[in-house]
Amino acid sequence: MSSVTDFVNLNISNIPDKIIAEYIWIGGSGLDIRSKARTLSGAFDNPQKLPKWNYDGSSTGQAHGNDTEVILYPQAIFKDPFRRGNNILVLCDAYNPTGDPVYTNKRYDAAKVFNHPDVVAQLPWFGLEQEYTLMEKDTKWPLGWPQGGFPRPQGPYYCGVGAEKVVGRGIVDAHYKACLYAGTNIGGVNAEVMPGQWEFQIGPSIGIAAADELWVARYILERVAEIAGVIISFDPKPIAVSLLLENTSSVSFSLTLFSNTFGTLFTYIQQGDWNGAGGHTNYSTKSMREDGGYEAIQKAIEKLGLRHEAHIARYGEGNERRLTGHHETADINTFTWGVAKRGVSARVGRDTAKEGKGYFEDRRPGSNMDPYVVTSMVAETTILWKP
């Protein structure tokens, strides 16, 4: 008797001149990832040679009215770690039938920045740190936490080892290897400060490729978690609790999870002090990596400080719950920077300061940031903008 798994693992590489291409795009929320598959003839290594495709934008919140067709333009190709063989993942961006980008297509404007001659000349490198939280599917509570309760306070979990310290390592390792198989430039993984929270890194990658690879890595993570029956949360502050609520109708509070359990008379005692989840963005240009680059780094950070509010406004929804000035963050209203400090807006590594060249880290982006927006804003502000 055959099982579904037998057919999932069926090798179709012996079928001549046929591959499965999984087209991937970003949906109407700007964070949801959509995909669908098609059969193609031949082998492809150039996305421009792949056929465009379309989908019903009214079902993704990206089109309204009588004409709801949205067109997919292939932009990057990766190996498919799920179907394997010659099958591929195709990262796309979305356009309406007139050729204009739909409002969630942030890649379109990012490409303009990264194709600018001044930006191309500076060869911008990005290393993107993606933090996320594994959640139970039914309870929406962090994986490994006591149901409705809290684990021991933070401390032993960051880069921890052992059943009492980490949970979900199998999912993380499967994702890591799948990203390597796909051809993304994934740099590593680690358990984060809050239990049930993990991080992976993309890069260093050049220009828009960093954002392409992060989106594909997110897609692969969602697929691996789907198989495991676990939810991925990119919320910048998945656990945030105010203290001792006597009357919830008159007290401003935030409990992202379990909010539906509060009554008018309910006392809640906060247990533990939980880190948020970020999308820290490491960045350098050719000028920063050359001798004397520390001056270029300082000038770039100064520019970022001058446009702090504009960047914060596009660095992730709900990020104000994370950027409190605590838990290794700077206050959202103030731009600060320093060497080897994590409670600042921009951090310069000790090695960079010592060598007088290298890179710096923008610690402000939240875990749900759009990498097209963040990377292109950083490049535009530091290279093209003339204050």
C-alpha positions, -999 to +999 in steps of 0.1 A: +000+000+000+015+033-010+014+063+012+012+100+005+048+103+015+058+078-012+044+101-038+058+133-023+092+117-025+086+104-060+116+111-082+105+128-115+140+136-127+136+108-153+108+127-170+126+144-199+123+182-204+098+187-175+103+206-143+080+221-116+084+258-109+070+272-077+062+309-083+065+329-050+053+364-043+043+387-015+006+391-007-016+420+003-005+424+039+031+430+027+043+401+049+022+371+038+039+349+013+020+332-015+030+306-041+017+283-068+033+258-091+034+251-128+050+227-152+076+241-175+096+225-203+134+229-203+160+241-178+163+277-166+191+296-150+179+331-160+147+345-145+142+368-175+137+337-197+109+323-175+073+331-185+053+357-167+023+343-149-008+358-132-031+353-102-064+366-088-054+397-069-089+400-053-081+369-033-049+383-019-061+419-012-041+433-041-068+441-067-104+453-067-131+459-093-137+441-125-101+435-135-084+416-107-056+399-126-021+406-112+009+397-133+040+379-118+074+389-131+101+363-123+131+380-106+153+352-091+156+315-093+165+291-065+167+253-063+136+237-048+146+219-015+111+203-012+107+187-047+145+186-054+158+174-087+158+201-114+127+218-099+130+254-089+116+282-067+109+314-086+108+346-066+085+372-084+072+407-079+037+417-089+023+442-114-011+452-126-020+446-163-009+482-172+027+473-161+026+494-129+038+477-097+010+468-072+012+487-040+029+459-021+056+455-047+085+472-027+111+455-049+103+478-078+115+510-060+143+491-043+156+481-077+157+517-088+180+525-058+203+496-063+206+502-101+216+538-096+252+542-108+264+558-076+250+529-056+264+503-080+299+519-077+298+516-039+290+478-041+268+478-009+269+446+012+241+436+036+240+410+063+204+406+075+196+390+108+161+375+109+147+368+144+114+349+147+094+329+173+081+294+170+044+292+181+021+264+190-005+261+162-036+256+184-028+279+214-007+305+196+017+304+226+055+301+221+067+266+215+080+250+246+064+274+271+040+261+298+005+265+284-008+298+296+023+303+317+059+313+316+092+296+316+121+306+338+134+341+332+158+349+303+194+340+307+201+303+298+183+303+264+205+324+242+227+300+221+217+274+247+220+236+245+197+211+262+160+203+265+154+228+293+169+256+273+160+253+236+130+240+216+125+235+179+161+228+169+150+202+144+129+228+125+157+253+126+183+228+113+159+216+086+154+252+075+192+259+076+200+230+053+170+237+030+182+273+025+218+260+017+203+235-008+182+263-024+213+284-030+206+313-006+235+329+011+224+319+046+252+326+071+242+308+102+215+302+129+213+305+167+188+303+196+178+337+207+173+353+242+136+345+246+129+308+248+112+296+216+129+324+196+155+318+169+176+337+144+191+331+110+214+354+090+215+361+053+246+375+038+268+392+032+250+397-001+252+425-026+224+450-031+189+437-038+201+401-037+201+403+001+164+411+002+156+385-025+174+358-004+157+368+028+122+366+013+130+331-001+145+320+033+112+332+049+092+312+024+113+281+031+110+286+069+072+288+066+071+256+045+093+237+069+071+249+098+040+239+079+053+204+077+061+204+114+027+218+124+042+250+139+034+286+133+062+312+126+057+346+142+076+376+129+059+399+154+085+424+168+072+418+204+052+386+206+051+387+244+045+421+259+026+423+292+016+453+314+014+448+351-016+440+374-047+449+355-077+455+378-100+469+352-090+464+316-115+489+303-095+518+318-059+505+316-038+506+284-021+472+282-005+450+256-006+412+257-003+402+220-013+366+229-042+355+250-058+390+246-092+374+243-090+359+278-092+392+296-124+401+314-135+434+330-121+423+363-088+404+358-055+405+376-025+395+356+010+393+371+038+396+346+063+368+349+097+373+332+111+400+311+110+391+274+131+403+245+115+413+212+124+401+177+145+423+154+157+424+118+191+439+124+207+451+092+245+449+089+258+472+061+289+484+044+300+501+012+332+499-008+343+532+009+337+517+043+356+485+036+387+503+024+415+519+044+402+550+062+366+536+060+358+545+095+352+581+085+327+569+058+310+548+085+306+578+108+292+600+080+267+573+070+255+569+106+252+607+109+229+607+079+208+579+093+204+599+125+192+629+105+165+608+088+156+587+119+119+593+119+115+585+082+133+552+087+115+542+118+081+548+101+090+520+076+110+496+098+082+473+107+046+474+120+044+473+158+081+480+162+073+507+188+064+478+212+100+465+208+120+498+207+116+507+243+152+514+254+152+480+272+160+445+261+190+455+239+172+483+220+174+520+218+143+541+225+123+546+193+123+584+197+161+589+200+189+580+176+221+568+192+252+549+182+282+534+198+310+509+196+302+474+208+269+485+223+236+468+217+213+493+234+218+518+206+202+525+172+234+518+153+262+496+165+298+497+153+317+465+160+349+466+181+369+451+153+357+477+129+367+505+153+401+489+158+409+483+122+394+517+111+372+501+084+345+475+080+307+477+086+281+488+110+247+475+122+213+492+121+195+477+150+162+495+146+144+473+120+118+449+135+116+413+126+086+419+103+104+446+082+103+444+044+140+438+035+134+456+001+124+487+020+151+486+047+181+478+025+171+504-002+164+531+024+198+525+041+216+527+007+196+557-005+202+576+027+239+569+031+249+570-006+224+592-026+209+616-001+226+650+002+216+666+035 
